Amino acid sequence: MSKPEVKLADCSQSTISLSEGVSEQLPSYEELLDTIHHLVKERDAYKHQLAFAQRTVIELQNQIAYASQLASSVQVSPLSPIDNQTQVERAPKPKVCSTWIQSWLSPSEPILAPAEDAWQGGSVQRALAKVELVMRRKDLTLSEEVSAELLFCALLRSSGKSQLALSYAEKALTLAKNASDYWLTGKAEYHRGLCYLKLDLFARSVWCFVLASQTAGHCEQVEANRLYAMERCKELPLNHLGREIDAQNI
């Protein structure tokens, strides 16, 4: 039986073709560098997110422990006028100014300076109009967009329109969360908590301040509001709406 002939030229050609195919699939140095930079950036974002989540969980665990302790000592009978007055005296209302810069959004965005000046000059309506002009712009950065929403929220809240103000705080919170910006998320939670405080929804206000408490800046002011909201919540009857927490919006 004769042996089959091996065509060396064909095998050589196949090897060359395979080698060329592999080389064409390899990414370039620039592409590899871009991929590495992207992975490092993504890793840092996840580390930041994890650190924020860990701090928030610790704070929430503290709040749950406190709530359990409070629940075990709750009396069904309503507080007497004397006891109620004692509760109020133990938790004085925090001194939270209504102006923009003192409402935990400093440093302000330069684009909002005209509205801030109008508010500090005593004209809420002019300030609202100027913020509306900013909010219509399509070239805003995330910080400018969130800050505009929260400034509008603060202006409405100072005008007694806390329910409407809450909707703008919610919008700012959504923007910040979607961008995974935890500093802006904290500021939005803080203003959301102030809206709930104005609406006498004290339990929801407490949780907002808890979620804002680990955000850098003005922690003492957040804590003062949290303690005040908690004391006001304790004064309410057990079935009062102000004691309820909206689990879907935590």
Disulfide bonds with the S-S distance in Angstrom:
none
